Amino acid sequence: MIEQGRTEEEAALTLGASGWRTFLTVTLPNIKWALLYGVLLSNARAMGEFGAVAVVSGKIRGQTATMPIAIEMAYNEYLSVAAFSMAAVLAALALVTLLLKTVLEWRFADQLASGRRH
């Protein structure tokens, strides 16, 4: 956003656009791919988070468990089918996330190559 500058936003405000209108019509289109990429990477990190949640939260059943912790708890309780089923779902979600990341990188690289900023 620093690289893009404030000129377009200042022009919109000068022409009478409200703050929300400026954000929705000027700022958001300029940052949409970077924002989607950040959300996607945050999602990937959240799906695989294990250590911090296990240490900080104390693994309280039904309150602080993430999917990796639920898999570990099911496996430790000898619920192998449940543990492997959840692991398969988590692996499928990881593959979908990887696919979306690849598509966003391809899309973003295409825009940079064409010289457009948004």
Protein Blocks (a to p, Z undefined) as FASTA:
>chain_A
ZZnopmlmmmmmmnopafklmmmmmmmmmmmmmmmmmmmmmmmmmmmpmklmmmmnoppg
hklpcfklmmmmmmmnopaklmmmmmmmmmmmmmmmmmmmmmmmmmmmmmmmnopaZZ
